[in-house]
């Protein structure tokens, strides 16, 4: 079955830029989405269609794509950004898939 | 207010069945594709199933194929997940999510499969 691969953890100091990658063979042909999940809460959509930001999501969250890898960048990281981040896409045949998740630690 | 509210979770023995419901409000439910997503305690998100707006197209994760059935009633603004032959590894929080980039999520309902 189709898989998306994320690093288990990323650490960054406050004010720096955090980058979280997500790799998958179908990503050049399928859109990627990014979600933030804080403990005990439902996920929140951060980025849709690779790089679009829903209303209400701060501009410091951005998405980009290059070949089979998509990247979520968080500029000016704040303590409140400490959370789990998931990428999501779809198999070319239809089923959806999530990456394994990345725990962002703000040092 | 755009909202999804899940219900129907609980404790069930291995091999048992459970039916989850997801009530939608604040948007035109019949025009949106929907999904079920689950999260085992301390684990990541796992996509479970997708249904098109009309119900004519359905997908399942391999882990639930043949055991779970997704359905919807657009007249009742409701999404369902019939879960049969439940296993211990099906224990998780189950979320329904609107597919517009999974932009709206419910609060989740807990399913515990244990003897």
Interface residues (C-beta under 8 A of the other chain):
Chain A: X1 X33 X35 X37 X42 X43 X44 X45 X48 X49 X54 X84 X86 X88 X94 X95 X96 X97 X98 X99 X100 X101
Chain B: X35 X37 X44 X45 X46 X47 X50 X57 X59 X60 X61 X62 X95 X100 X101 X102 X103 X105 X106 X107 X108
